[in-house]
Amino acid sequence: MAPSRAALLIGKIIHARKEWEALGSIARLKEYGTGSRQDFLSKLRSGEYDDVVGIYRSNDSTRVTGPFDKELVQALPKALWYITHNGAGYDNIDVDACTERKIYVSSTPIAVDDATADTAMFLMLGALRRITQPFLSVRKGEWRGPGYQLGHDPKSKKLGILGMGGIGQAVAQRARAFGMEIQYHNRSRLPESKEQGAQYVSFEQLLQTSDVLSLNLALNASTRHIISKPQFDQMKTGIVIVNTARGPIVDEAALVDALKSGKVYSAGLDVFEEEPKIHPGLLEDPNVVLLPHLGTSTWETQKDMELLVLHNLRSAIEGQGLVTPVPEQKQLEQTSRASL
């Protein structure tokens, strides 16, 4: 007998297609691979997805339907219980609107930790060496290029980590191998076993005493522009900024000013406020190392992310709840939906 409930894929699955198809034993599989926001909303309102209890939201789904803002969340099927999102960041989902509708949301922490931390270290080392100018010059036959200057070693530098979750802890582990001293700030202190010798400090102390600041926190209303002019003013002159989290965590205009003044020695950035648009002041500054949001862009990590989304979706449909719910919903009771 065919399953009575359905699961909907928005966007594409590249690396775990057979695992998605295996879900056909417990749910009818539907897909919305391409289209537009208005077309998707039209299909929702026509009842085409009324039997959908779980959505697999791929990491390219925003390009297909736009963000899952309040308008779209309110149009989702009444039968929907779960949104399983492919991505550690989920600022393109209105979690409050989902919570109001008793829709549970998961993301993909853990799966992204190593690749993102590797990217952070790549940017950190590049920024400490101010690698952009010589890197570009050598390809133009200019050897080290004009204005060549010495960089800095990571050894003995104090690394401040803002956001000591899975990615922050992975950054700390790698930085420790380079001889860096680790301090961090979270909303709450970690258990000693997870600190691995890192020192817990206040936000103000983190800003005032770090030689390098790595940003590894989620984007939400409280973290948007958490690093802006008042924070730069508190920092050491010559600090290095690394951001592999979300662009709007940093006020880009304030960062450009801090780079021009010399307050910030250099920056390594994988994310931007209005990506793919990048502030011209960052593009023009040879002391900034820029990547086009490549933090999780490896074959292994992309497959692990897809598999974790599917693990969440299968677990939810089978009545076990989400495996990696978003932090805002971790205290919510999922057992009421144990028998979909």
Order of alpha helices (4+ residues) and beta strands (2+ residues): beta-alpha-beta-alpha-beta-alpha-alpha-beta-alpha-beta-alpha-alpha-beta-alpha-beta-alpha-beta-alpha-beta-alpha-beta-alpha-beta-alpha-beta-alpha
